[in-house]
């Protein structure tokens, strides 16, 4: 286990959010389909990167887990548009290469996980 993984594990252990277990599932999915990803805590939440950051969790709202898909801390308008499926209405575009996936229950995560894995692999450029 890397130092970054243990920091992320510790972050999860400190959470009392209703979606913590579901977020652990989403984390495992990201690491399974993007095995080269490194993880850290940025913006007070788990963050995933390859050459640059590509996904960050948000659990600021009670009962909601969001996965923000991006192309790093700063927008990269020159980067080609990444196309994704709508994940059953869970995906909202927030910019040219920025999207937000919103899960509202653990059951919602379970139902969306197969499609989420395909889309996260596409976003990260591994699928």
C-alpha positions as CSV (number, residue, x, y, z in Angstrom):
1,X,0.0,0.0,0.0
2,X,1.4,3.4,-1.0
3,X,1.5,6.4,1.4
4,X,-1.2,8.0,-0.7
5,X,-3.5,5.0,-0.4
6,X,-3.1,4.9,3.4
7,X,-3.9,8.7,3.5
8,X,-7.1,8.0,1.4
9,X,-8.0,5.0,3.6
10,X,-7.6,7.2,6.7
11,X,-9.8,9.8,5.1
12,X,-12.5,7.2,4.5
13,X,-12.2,5.9,8.1
14,X,-12.9,9.5,9.4
15,X,-16.1,9.9,7.4
16,X,-19.6,9.6,8.8
17,X,-21.4,10.4,5.6
18,X,-24.3,8.2,4.5
19,X,-22.5,7.5,1.2
20,X,-19.1,6.5,2.6
21,X,-19.5,2.8,1.9
22,X,-20.8,3.5,-1.6
23,X,-17.9,5.9,-2.2
24,X,-15.5,3.1,-1.2
25,X,-17.2,1.0,-4.0
26,X,-16.8,3.8,-6.5
27,X,-13.1,4.2,-5.4
28,X,-12.5,0.5,-5.9
29,X,-14.1,0.6,-9.4
30,X,-11.9,3.5,-10.5
31,X,-8.8,1.7,-9.3
32,X,-9.9,-1.5,-11.0
33,X,-10.5,0.0,-14.4
34,X,-7.7,2.6,-14.2
35,X,-5.0,0.5,-12.4
36,X,-2.3,3.1,-13.1
37,X,-4.2,5.8,-11.3
38,X,-2.7,7.3,-8.2
39,X,-4.9,8.6,-5.5
40,X,-4.6,11.4,-3.0
41,X,-6.7,13.8,-1.0
42,X,-7.2,17.1,-2.8
43,X,-9.9,19.7,-2.2
44,X,-10.7,17.7,1.0
45,X,-11.8,14.6,-0.9
46,X,-10.3,11.6,-2.7
47,X,-8.7,12.5,-6.0
48,X,-7.4,10.3,-8.9
49,X,-4.7,11.1,-11.4
50,X,-2.7,9.7,-14.2
51,X,-0.5,12.3,-15.8
52,X,-2.9,14.9,-14.4
53,X,-5.9,14.7,-12.1
54,X,-9.0,13.2,-13.8
55,X,-11.6,12.6,-11.1
56,X,-12.4,14.0,-7.6
57,X,-15.1,13.0,-5.2
58,X,-17.4,15.5,-3.5
59,X,-19.5,14.4,-0.5
60,X,-20.4,17.9,0.7
61,X,-24.1,17.3,0.4
62,X,-25.8,14.9,2.8
63,X,-26.8,11.6,1.2
64,X,-25.1,12.5,-2.1
65,X,-21.8,11.3,-3.7
66,X,-20.6,13.2,-6.7
67,X,-17.7,12.3,-8.9
68,X,-16.3,15.3,-10.7
69,X,-14.6,14.3,-13.9
70,X,-12.1,16.9,-15.1
71,X,-8.8,17.3,-17.0
72,X,-6.8,18.7,-14.1
73,X,-6.9,21.7,-11.8
74,X,-7.0,24.1,-14.7
75,X,-9.3,23.8,-17.7
76,X,-7.7,22.7,-20.9
77,X,-9.8,24.1,-23.7
78,X,-7.4,22.8,-26.3
79,X,-8.1,19.2,-25.3
80,X,-10.6,17.4,-27.5
81,X,-14.1,16.9,-26.1
82,X,-14.6,13.6,-24.3
83,X,-17.9,11.9,-25.0
84,X,-19.6,9.9,-22.4
85,X,-23.0,8.2,-21.9
86,X,-25.4,9.9,-19.6
87,X,-25.2,7.2,-16.9
88,X,-29.0,7.0,-16.7
89,X,-29.4,10.7,-16.1
90,X,-26.7,10.8,-13.4
91,X,-24.2,12.8,-15.6
92,X,-24.3,16.6,-16.0
93,X,-21.9,18.5,-18.1
94,X,-20.3,21.5,-16.4
95,X,-18.0,22.5,-19.2
96,X,-16.1,21.4,-22.3
97,X,-14.2,18.7,-20.4
98,X,-15.8,18.8,-17.0
99,X,-18.7,16.6,-15.9
100,X,-20.4,15.7,-12.7
101,X,-21.8,12.3,-11.9
102,X,-24.3,12.3,-9.0
103,X,-25.3,9.3,-7.0
104,X,-28.1,9.6,-4.5
105,X,-28.1,6.3,-2.7
106,X,-25.9,3.2,-2.3
107,X,-28.4,1.3,-4.5
108,X,-28.0,4.0,-7.1
109,X,-24.2,3.3,-7.1
110,X,-24.8,-0.5,-7.3
111,X,-27.1,0.0,-10.3
112,X,-24.8,2.3,-12.2
113,X,-21.4,0.7,-11.5
114,X,-21.1,-1.4,-14.7
115,X,-21.8,1.6,-16.9
116,X,-19.8,3.9,-14.6
117,X,-16.7,1.7,-15.0
118,X,-17.0,1.9,-18.8
119,X,-17.4,5.7,-18.7
120,X,-14.6,6.3,-16.2
121,X,-12.2,4.1,-18.3
122,X,-13.2,6.2,-21.4
123,X,-12.7,9.5,-19.5
124,X,-9.3,8.4,-18.2
125,X,-8.3,7.2,-21.7
126,X,-7.9,3.6,-20.7
127,X,-11.1,2.2,-22.2
